[in-house]
Amino acid sequence: MLKNIFVLLLAAGMPLAGAAFDEVPLTLKGERTQGALLLGKTDPEASVELNGQSIELTETGYFVVGFARKADLNQQLTVKLDDQQRQENLVLTERDYRIERVDGVPQRTVTPDPEQVKRTRKEAEKVWLARQQQSAREDFLTTLVKPAEGRISGYYGSQRILNGEPRNPHYGEDIAAPTGTPVKAPWAGVVTLAEPDLFYSGGTIIIDHGYRVNTTYLHLSSVDVQVGDVIEQGQMIGKIGATGRATGPHLDWRVNWGNERLDPALLPTLYE
């Protein structure tokens, strides 16, 4: 009977008790919470999956995974090397985001008119396409620098409820500073979007940093790069402004892993 169970386990590819689990190397850096980006390292010959989705590795075995604002708290990371397998149950902490209720707002400022809706849909598609570009750059492996100096005035995940209607959450970190304050690239990368006047975000830049990681910069008064430009870390890419639907001069900067919108404030934990 025991022999039959042993054969069935082997046929199913299931790990046996006493298997060399620790021989599959894996390190993870970053805060295990909603909205976070994690930086992993394993054997370059290994394969990695997050909840069954294949994750691409660099030539030296690094990889990144990201979790949405309301991501499930239990995530399954699987690393396979030769005939061995290592599974990590990543338990994320749940976050409590800032919710602000505002009543009595004129409806015309809450709901765009039909022409504005048409325009914003076209612009949203352009932004979406810019974020789909993937490259083998490894810029995210370098400790990032701050994109601008100023007071933090807005936080990732916060949300407004206007006249009882929930609006889209805020997916960036706001840095308040005077118009004209330089904005620098926190990592090196390649520009995939450079628009001086989008309806909601005004002057907007998106930079690809490799392996589905990209950053976005909104409400710029000046866009000083073009699509295809290769940007060095710390290079000035534009200037803070109040363009688009902004109430005052500030930089709203964001980070994505593919289509997952992440919290820029958590990025420094990757390098601790």
N, C-alpha and C positions, 0 to 999 in steps of 0.2 A: 504493500500500500504506500509506504513512504517513498519507495523507489519510483512509483508512478507519479506521485506529487512532484518529486524532483524533476522528472522528465517534462511534466507539464509546465513547470516554472521556467525551465530553460527554453522551451518552445515559445513561450509568451514573451521572452526577453526580459523577465522580471529579475531584479537584483536579489541575490540570495543573502541570507544572514551571514555576516562575516566577510562580505565582499569588500574589496579594497576601495571603500568610499572616499577615503582621504587622499587616494592617489589621483583623483580628479581635482586639479587645482582650481580654486575660485576665491577671489577677493572682491568685495563690493564696498564702494565709498559713496557717501551721500546720506541724507536723512531719509529714512524709510517712512514717508508720509505722503498724503495726497498732494499732487502738484509738484512732486520732486523728480529730478533727473538723477539716476544712479550711474556711476562709472564702474564697470566691471573689468576683471582681468582673469584670463584663464590660459590654458595651453593653446597656441595658435592653430594646432591641428584639431581642436575640439569643435563641436557644434553646440550652439546655444539656442534655446527656445524660451519664450515668455508666453505662458498660457497657450502653448502649441504653435505660436507664431515664430518663425525663424528669425534670428537676430544676426546681423552681419558683424564679423570680427575684423579688426585691423590685422595687418601682417604680423604684428607682435602680440596679438591675443586680447587687445582691448575691445570693449563694446559699451554701448550706452542703452539704457531703457528709461522710459518716462511714464509718469502716471498722471492722469487728468485730475481736475479739481474735485470731482466726486468719484474718483476711481474706487473700485471694489477694494476692500481692506485686505483681502487674501489673494495673493498673486503667486503663481507657480513658475519658478525658474528651473529649467532643466539643462544640465551640461553633460554631454556625452563625449567620451574619449575612448577610442578603440571599442572594446567590449564592456566598458565600465560606464556607469551612469550616476550622476549626482543630482539630487533634487533639493531645492531650497524653497521652503514655503515662506515667502516674503509677507510679513504681517505689517501693513501700513497703519499709521495712526490716523484717526479721523480729525479733521480740522474744523474749527469753529470760525466761520468767516463773518466779516462785518456786514450787517444788513441795515440799510437806512431807508426809512419810510418818509416820503414827501408827498403831501396832498395839496390840492389847489393849484397845480401846475397847469398853465394854459395848454389845451390839447394840441394846438398847432406846434408847440415846441416838443411835444412827446411823439407825435406821429408825423413822419415826412409825407409830403404830397406825392401823388402818383409819379410825377416826373422825377422827383428825387429818389423814389423807390427804384425806378427803372435804372437810373444812373448807379445807385449803390450796388445793385445786383451785378452789373457789368464789372464794377470795380472789385467786388468781392471775388468774382471768378478770376480776375487778374492776380489778385493776392494769393488765392488758393493755388493757382498754377505755379506761382513763384516759389511756393513752399514745397512743391512736389519734386523739385530738382534734387537729385542725390549725387553725392560725390564721395570719393575716397580720401578727402582731406581729413587731417587729424588735429585741426586747430583746437578742438575742445580739450585736448590733453594738456594744454598750457594754462597755468593759473591766470584767470581773467583779470582785467583791469576795469575800474569803474567807467561807465560810458560818459558820465558827466558829474560835475560837482553841484550840490544843492541839497535842499531839504526834501526828505521823503514825504510826499503829500498824498499819495494814493497807493493802495495795497492790492496785491493779487487776491482774487477770489471774492472781493467785496461786491456788494450788489445793492442797487437802488430799486425801491418799489414806488413808482410814480402813479399817483391817483389810484392806488390799489392794484396796479398792473406791474408784475415783476419785469424788470428789464434784464438785458444780458449782463452776466457778471463781468467784472473788470478783470482782464487777463494779463495785466502788466504791472509794473512798478513805476510810479510817477515820481519824477525828480523836478521839483519847482526851482526855477532859476530865471534870471532875466533873459529876454529875447536877445539872441546873438551869442549866448554862452556856447562854447564849442561842445560838440558831441563826438566822442571817440569810439572806435571799434574795440570792444572788450576782448575779442579774439581776432586773429587774422581770418580771411575768408574771401569769398567771391560774391559780388553784388548780383542779386537775382531780380530785384525790383528797385526802381528809383523814380518816384512820382512826386511832382511838386504840389499837386492839388487834388487829393482825393476828398470826397464829400465829408466823410466822418473824420478821417485821420489827417487831412491836409498833406503837408510834405511827409512822404513815407519812404523808408528804405528797408529792404530785407537783405540779409547777408547769409549765405550758406557756409557752414563751418565743417561740413562733412558728416557722413553716417546719420543723416536725417536731422541733424541739429542745425537750427537756424535762428537768427535773432531779428527783431523788427524794431523800428524807431519811428515814432509818430509825432505829428503836430510841429514838424520842423519848419523854421522860417527860411532855411536855405538847405537845398539838397546838393551836395558838392561831389557826388560820385555818379557814375553811369553803370547801367547793366553790363556785366562782363568784367568790370574792374576788379583786379586782384588787390585786396586791402591788407595792409600790415596791421598787426596789433598796435593799438594806441593811435592809429592814424585818424585825423579829423575827417569825418564823413558828412557833417552838416552842422547846423546851429539850432539851438532851442528856439521855439516860437509858440504861437497860439493859433496855428492854422487849423482848418477843419472845424469840427464841433468841439472846440476847447474854450473854457471860460477864462483862461489865463495862461501865461507862458509857462510851459513845463515840457519835459521829455517823458513820454509814455513808452517805455521799452519793454519788449517781450521776448520770450524764448519758447521755441517749439521743438518737440521731437516728433517729426512727421506731422500728423494732425493733432497731436496731443499738446494742449496749451499748458505751460509749466510756470512755476514761480521763480522769477529771476533772483529773488532774495535768498533762495536756497542754494544757488550755484556755488558760493564759496565753500560749502561743506564737502564738495567733491575733492578738495585739495588739502583738507585738514589732516 
